[in-house]
Amino acid sequence: MGEAAHLQAEELTVAINERLRRAMEAGDPAGPEARKLVEMHGRWLRMYWPEGTYTPEAHKGLADGYIADERFQVYYEKVAPGATQFLHDAIHACA
């Protein structure tokens, strides 16, 4: 990933975290804010995953890993309390 792409990924990370907070405030992991969040998260994944490897099933599997792996929980819980579970539920509802 080149420097420009890396900067885009970092900007998208900030936007995803903000969208996650807004989606949580809306309260519906299958609602419009959550759908946008999952779309953004999928776009972020495609920036890092090899071309053609993204699938909704892979996205859901990653979300399961977020719940299972404490490192992801630590990261997302800094965004907002309950964020890891909400993101997991949104991905399962919307991917």
Phi, psi and omega per residue, in radians:
M1 nan 2.227 3.111
G2 -1.329 3.015 -3.086
E3 -1.091 -0.724 3.141
A4 -1.107 -0.762 3.118
A5 -1.140 -0.661 3.111
H6 -1.104 -0.736 3.102
L7 -1.110 -0.694 3.091
Q8 -1.099 -0.729 3.127
A9 -1.113 -0.709 3.117
E10 -1.144 -0.713 3.096
E11 -1.117 -0.709 3.116
L12 -1.146 -0.631 3.090
T13 -1.034 -0.797 3.121
V14 -1.091 -0.747 -3.138
A15 -1.152 -0.669 3.104
I16 -1.101 -0.785 -3.129
N17 -1.110 -0.673 3.089
E18 -1.177 -0.737 3.120
R19 -1.132 -0.631 3.100
L20 -1.070 -0.779 3.106
R21 -1.064 -0.768 -3.130
R22 -1.157 -0.712 3.131
A23 -1.124 -0.683 3.100
M24 -1.131 -0.695 3.101
E25 -1.089 -0.666 3.098
A26 -1.175 -0.541 2.973
G27 1.527 -0.057 -3.069
D28 -2.018 1.902 -3.132
P29 -1.193 -0.071 3.060
A30 -2.018 0.116 -3.076
G31 -1.428 -3.140 -3.077
P32 -1.069 -0.697 3.109
E33 -1.128 -0.711 3.135
A34 -1.177 -0.692 3.109
R35 -1.059 -0.744 3.106
K36 -1.128 -0.728 3.098
L37 -0.997 -0.850 -3.104
V38 -1.138 -0.665 3.090
E39 -1.094 -0.768 3.129
M40 -1.133 -0.741 3.137
H41 -1.108 -0.705 3.082
G42 -1.107 -0.701 3.090
R43 -1.100 -0.694 3.104
W44 -1.100 -0.775 3.119
L45 -1.033 -0.744 -3.125
R46 -1.088 -0.407 3.097
M47 -1.228 -0.463 -3.069
Y48 -1.860 -0.565 -3.102
W49 -1.416 2.586 3.089
P50 -1.017 2.554 -3.112
E51 -0.946 2.364 3.087
G52 1.476 0.010 -3.099
T53 -1.682 -0.250 3.120
Y54 -1.264 2.305 2.942
T55 -2.468 2.741 3.054
P56 -1.009 -0.635 3.124
E57 -1.126 -0.730 3.101
A58 -1.132 -0.662 3.126
H59 -1.099 -0.776 3.113
K60 -1.137 -0.666 3.092
G61 -1.093 -0.701 3.086
L62 -1.098 -0.740 3.119
A63 -1.046 -0.662 3.075
D64 -1.099 -0.652 3.089
G65 -1.142 -0.585 3.104
Y66 -1.049 -0.661 3.136
I67 -1.282 -0.656 -3.037
A68 -1.396 -0.442 -3.023
D69 -1.841 2.043 -3.094
E70 -0.992 -0.559 -3.120
R71 -1.078 -0.697 3.097
F72 -1.226 -0.682 3.120
Q73 -1.050 -0.753 3.126
V74 -1.051 -0.781 -3.126
Y75 -1.080 -0.953 -3.038
Y76 -1.247 -0.528 3.112
E77 -1.196 -0.349 3.020
K78 -1.253 -0.475 3.095
V79 -1.193 -0.847 3.099
A80 -2.965 2.522 3.080
P81 -1.035 2.279 -3.116
G82 1.525 0.020 -3.050
A83 -1.135 -0.644 -3.111
T84 -1.082 -0.848 -3.135
Q85 -1.141 -0.716 -3.133
F86 -1.110 -0.798 3.127
L87 -1.069 -0.776 3.091
H88 -0.973 -0.866 -3.094
D89 -1.138 -0.688 3.125
A90 -1.129 -0.761 3.133
I91 -1.099 -0.746 3.136
H92 -1.164 -0.539 -3.127
A93 -1.427 -0.523 -2.919
C94 -2.072 -0.273 -3.079
A95 -1.319 nan nan
